[in-house]
Structures are given as structure tokens and as C-alpha cells.
Amino acid sequence: MKKVQFSRPLFPYLLLIPQLSIIAVFFYWPAAEAIRSSFFLEDPFGFGSTFVGLDNYRDAVTSSEYVNVATFTVWFTALVAFLSLSLSLLLAIKADAVLKGAKTYRVLLMWVYAIAPPVAGLMGILLFDQSLGPFTHLMALFGHDFKLGVNYYDTTTAIVIVSVWKQIPINFIFFLAGLQSIPRSVREAALIDNPSGISRFFTVTLPLLAPTAFFLLIINITYALFDTFGIFDIMFKGEPGNNPTTLVYKVFLDGFRGNDLGGSSAQSVILMILVLGLTVVQFRMMERRVHYT
């Protein structure tokens, strides 16, 4: 393999400066500031701060409220990731088999990806509104009084549905591209060896989609942890109350509404460590089962 050589040794570093500057300004600097702030009790009006060591971390992990929020976040992330991946894979399989109107079918499924999370949250409010929401009227036909923002489980159901609906298009695009990259010869050989469609999917198609599925798993977990913030914020209408809350939304509530800057910084650092640890575990344990071709 021919190795690329630069006539000036500093030139490649100059090319990296813009990207590294963006990373430093928007990631390393805020992360360092959050770590520094987590060791202080900040005055909400900015008149000073008091060093408290690990008290903010101790208060967070020993709080029953924080434990409940963390438990909900785990269940919410697992549910959103599982439903988003499974439904989008099913739609991708159906789209791959469509012979007529395939482009229209794909475009209609991908349109949702252009919707921002706050807009998706607003649409969720319209769907689950107690007076005008069509989904609320549908549930009323079965004798259930659906109350968004009032009933804990109803609100959880609504947020999960909207979050899954928002994430399906990006998963669909990748799964469809992965399905279409499988050689026709492989499909024909599998069809001859195994006439059962379900068995053929689990023995041939799914292993070939493993790299794509592994990538999307990480993307969906990150989405459920962070990118659903806009959906939560809009659908709660600014009044979280006893409604379900994720860790990232609790950081916002405690920091910007409770004015506990030190406590919210400690929570953000804990969340960052958990996400980094989860990513490492995923790459160490799951990537061994993924075979790239």
C-alpha cells in the first residue's frame, strides 16, 4: 500500500486544527467545566462558590429520587431501542420485498427523520390531547381515560410511542441499505438450502446484518438517553410534576430550574461516565459476536 507523504510536516496538523478546535470548544471545555463545577456548591446568582468535594456526588447517588429516575431511564432506553430497531427492521424487510411503488414507500417512511424532537413532542401532544387527541378518543372506546401529563403510565406510554416513531426512519434507512447490500447469489443459495423464510432470516440475513445492527444499537441507546430531551420537555408542558423523567432531563431540571448547578454538574458527570462505560462494554462484549465481511 502506498503511503501518503506531505511535503511540509506541519500541513496535516493545520488541516486538523478546525475540527479539533470545534471538539475542544463544544465538548472538552464544557466537560471540564462540568467536572470542575461538580465539586462546588454554586451560588445561583453567580456571587461565589464553595468547595464541597464529593458531596454533590454523594447526594446524587444516595437520593431515592435519583435512583428512581435512573431505573426509569434504563427501562425507557431499553424499550425505545428494542421497539425502534425491531419495527424498523420489519419495515425494511417489507420495503426490500416491494416491487411496485418502492420509492414512494421508502420516502414516506423516511420523511419523519426530518422532524426535530421538539416538533415530534408537539405532534405527540396533539395526538394524546385529552380533548382533541385521536389516540385519546381511541382509548376511550376501550373504556380507558387516557391522561397525558397526569397519569404516570399514560405519560410514559405516550413518550415511548413518540420517541420510537421519531427514531424508526434512521434505523429503516440503514437496515434497508444493509439488506440491499446482501448479494443476490447468497439469497438464492439460502432459498435453495432453506425454504423457510423465518429460519432463513435468522440463519443467513440477520448474521449478515450484524454490523449494521450493532452500530444502530449504539445510536439508539444514545438517542434514548440524550436526544429525547426535546420530546420530554415539550410533552410535559413545563410541568414535570410526578411524571417520568430521564437522567438528562433531571440534569436540566435541577440545574436550570432548581438552580443547583453543582448538583446538576455532578449528575452530568455521572451520566457521562455511565455512557462511556456502557459503550466500552458494548464494544468489548458484543463486537466479538459481530463478523464483518
C-alpha positions in Angstrom: 0.0 0.0 0.0 1.4 3.4 -1.0 1.9 5.7 1.9 0.8 9.3 1.6 3.6 11.8 2.1 3.3 15.6 2.8 6.0 17.9 1.6 5.5 20.0 4.7 5.3 18.1 8.0 3.1 20.7 9.7 0.5 20.7 6.9 -1.6 17.7 8.2 -1.8 19.3 11.6 -3.0 22.5 10.1 -5.8 20.6 8.5 -6.8 19.0 11.8 -6.9 22.4 13.7 -10.5 23.4 12.6 -12.0 20.1 13.7 -10.0 19.8 16.9 -11.0 23.4 17.7 -14.7 22.6 17.4 -14.3 19.5 19.6 -12.4 21.4 22.2 -14.9 24.3 22.3 -18.1 22.2 22.3 -17.0 19.1 24.1 -13.8 19.2 26.1 -14.3 22.7 27.5 -17.9 22.1 28.7 -17.0 18.7 30.0 -14.0 20.2 32.0 -16.3 22.9 33.3 -18.9 20.4 34.4 -16.3 18.4 36.3 -14.9 21.5 38.0 -18.4 22.7 38.9 -19.4 19.3 40.3 -17.0 19.8 43.3 -18.5 23.2 44.3 -21.8 24.5 45.7 -22.5 27.2 43.3 -24.4 30.4 44.2 -27.5 30.5 41.9 -26.9 34.3 41.3 -23.2 33.9 40.5 -21.8 35.6 43.5 -19.5 32.8 44.5 -19.0 29.1 45.1 -18.0 26.9 48.0 -15.8 23.8 47.6 -17.7 20.7 48.9 -15.6 17.9 47.5 -17.6 14.8 46.7 -20.8 15.9 48.5 -22.7 16.6 45.2 -21.9 13.1 44.0 -22.8 11.5 47.4 -26.1 13.4 47.5 -27.0 12.3 44.0 -26.3 8.5 44.3 -27.9 8.3 47.8 -31.1 10.1 46.7 -34.1 7.8 46.3 -35.4 10.2 43.6 -32.2 9.9 41.6 -32.3 6.1 41.9 -35.9 6.1 40.7 -35.0 8.3 37.7 -32.0 6.1 36.9 -34.2 3.0 37.0 -36.8 4.6 34.7 -34.0 5.7 32.3 -32.7 2.2 32.0 -36.2 0.7 31.2 -37.0 3.6 28.9 -33.8 3.3 26.9 -34.1 -0.5 26.6 -37.7 -0.2 25.5 -37.2 2.6 22.9 -34.1 0.9 21.5 -35.8 -2.5 21.2 -39.0 -1.2 19.6 -37.2 1.2 17.3 -34.8 -1.5 16.0 -37.4 -4.3 15.7 -40.1 -2.2 14.0 -37.6 -0.5 11.6 -36.1 -3.9 10.7 -39.6 -5.3 9.9 -40.4 -2.3 7.7 -37.0 -2.6 6.0 -37.7 -6.2 5.2 -41.1 -5.3 3.8 -39.7 -2.4 1.8 -37.0 -4.6 0.3 -39.6 -7.0 -0.9 -41.8 -4.3 -2.5 -41.8 -4.4 -6.3 -44.2 -1.6 -7.2 -44.2 1.8 -5.6 -41.0 1.0 -3.7 -39.6 4.6 -3.9 -42.8 6.1 -2.6 -43.0 3.6 0.2 -39.4 4.4 1.3 -39.8 8.2 1.0 -42.9 8.2 3.2 -41.1 6.2 5.9 -38.0 8.4 5.8 -39.9 11.8 6.0 -40.2 11.5 9.7 -36.5 11.7 10.1 -36.6 15.4 9.1 -38.8 16.2 12.1 -36.9 17.7 15.1 -37.6 16.2 18.6 -39.4 19.2 19.9 -41.7 19.2 16.9 -42.3 15.4 17.4 -43.2 16.3 21.0 -45.7 18.9 19.8 -47.2 16.4 17.5 -47.4 13.9 20.4 -49.4 16.5 22.4 -51.8 16.8 19.5 -52.2 13.0 19.3 -52.7 12.5 23.0 -54.6 15.6 24.0 -57.4 14.9 26.4 -59.9 16.9 24.4 -58.9 16.6 20.8 -56.3 13.8 20.6 -57.4 10.9 18.3 -55.4 8.4 20.3 -57.2 9.5 23.5 -60.6 9.1 21.8 -59.5 5.6 20.6 -58.5 4.6 24.1 -61.9 6.0 25.4 -63.7 3.4 23.1 -62.0 0.7 25.2 -63.0 2.3 28.5 -59.7 3.9 29.4 -59.4 7.6 30.3 -56.0 8.5 28.8 -54.5 11.5 30.7 -51.2 12.8 29.3 -49.2 14.7 31.9 -51.4 13.5 34.8 -51.2 9.7 34.8 -47.6 8.4 35.2 -48.1 5.3 33.0 -50.2 7.1 30.3 -47.5 9.7 30.0 -44.8 7.0 29.8 -46.7 5.3 27.0 -47.1 8.5 25.0 -43.5 9.4 25.3 -42.3 5.9 24.3 -44.6 5.9 21.3 -43.4 9.3 20.1 -39.7 8.5 20.7 -39.9 5.2 18.8 -41.8 6.8 15.9 -39.2 9.6 15.7 -36.3 7.1 15.6 -37.7 4.5 13.2 -36.7 6.3 9.9 -32.9 6.4 10.5 -32.9 2.7 11.5 -35.0 1.9 8.5 -32.5 3.6 6.1 -29.5 1.7 7.5 -31.4 -1.7 7.6 -32.7 -1.3 4.1 -29.2 -0.4 2.8 -27.8 -3.4 4.6 -30.5 -5.7 3.2 -29.8 -4.4 -0.3 -26.1 -5.0 0.0 -26.6 -8.7 0.5 -25.6 -10.4 -2.8 -28.4 -12.0 -4.8 -26.3 -15.1 -5.1 -26.3 -15.5 -1.3 -30.1 -15.1 -1.2 -30.7 -17.6 -3.9 -28.4 -20.2 -2.3 -30.1 -19.7 1.0 -33.5 -20.0 -0.6 -32.5 -23.4 -2.1 -31.0 -24.7 1.1 -33.7 -23.4 3.5 -37.2 -22.8 2.1 -38.5 -21.4 5.5 -38.5 -17.6 5.4 -38.2 -17.2 9.2 -35.4 -19.8 9.5 -33.6 -18.3 6.6 -33.8 -14.8 8.2 -32.2 -15.9 11.4 -29.5 -18.1 9.9 -28.5 -16.0 6.9 -29.9 -12.5 6.8 -29.6 -11.5 10.4 -25.9 -12.5 10.8 -25.1 -10.5 7.6 -26.8 -7.5 9.2 -25.0 -7.9 12.5 -22.5 -5.0 11.9 -25.4 -2.6 10.9 -27.5 -3.8 13.9 -24.5 -3.3 16.3 -23.9 0.3 15.0 -27.6 1.1 15.3 -27.8 -0.3 18.8 -25.3 2.2 20.0 -27.0 5.0 18.1 -30.4 4.1 19.5 -29.2 3.9 23.1 -27.5 7.3 22.7 -30.7 8.7 21.2 -32.9 7.4 24.0 -30.5 8.8 26.6 -30.0 12.3 25.2 -31.9 13.2 22.0 -35.3 12.5 23.6 -34.8 15.6 25.8 -36.9 17.8 23.4 -39.7 15.3 23.4 -39.8 15.2 27.2 -39.6 18.9 27.6 -42.4 19.7 25.1 -44.8 16.9 26.2 -44.5 17.8 29.9 -45.6 21.4 29.0 -43.0 22.7 31.5 -44.6 20.9 34.5 -42.9 17.6 35.1 -44.5 17.0 38.5 -44.6 13.3 39.2 -44.3 12.4 35.5 -41.5 10.1 34.3 -38.1 11.7 34.0 -34.8 10.6 32.4 -31.4 11.4 33.8 -30.5 14.0 31.2 -33.8 15.8 31.8 -33.2 15.8 35.6 -29.9 17.4 35.0 -31.8 20.2 33.2 -34.5 20.5 35.9 -32.0 20.6 38.8 -29.6 22.9 37.1 -31.7 25.5 35.2 -35.0 25.3 37.3 -33.7 24.3 40.7 -30.5 26.4 40.4 -28.5 23.6 41.8 -25.6 24.0 39.4 -23.1 21.9 41.4 -25.6 19.0 41.8 -26.6 19.0 38.2 -23.0 19.1 37.1 -22.3 16.0 39.3 -25.2 14.3 37.7 -24.0 15.1 34.2 -20.5 13.7 35.1 -22.1 10.5 36.4 -24.2 10.2 33.3 -21.1 10.8 31.1 -19.2 8.0 32.9 -22.1 5.6 32.6 -22.4 6.2 28.9 -18.7 5.8 28.3 -18.7 2.6 30.4 -21.7 1.2 28.5 -20.1 2.0 25.2 -16.9 0.2 26.2 -18.9 -2.8 27.4 -20.8 -2.9 24.1 -17.7 -2.9 22.0 -15.9 -5.4 24.2 -18.7 -7.9 24.6 -21.0 -7.5 21.6 -18.5 -6.8 18.9 -17.0 -10.3 19.4 -20.2 -11.7 18.1 -20.2 -9.4 15.0 -18.5 -10.7 11.9 -17.5 -8.1 9.3 -17.3 -9.3 5.7 
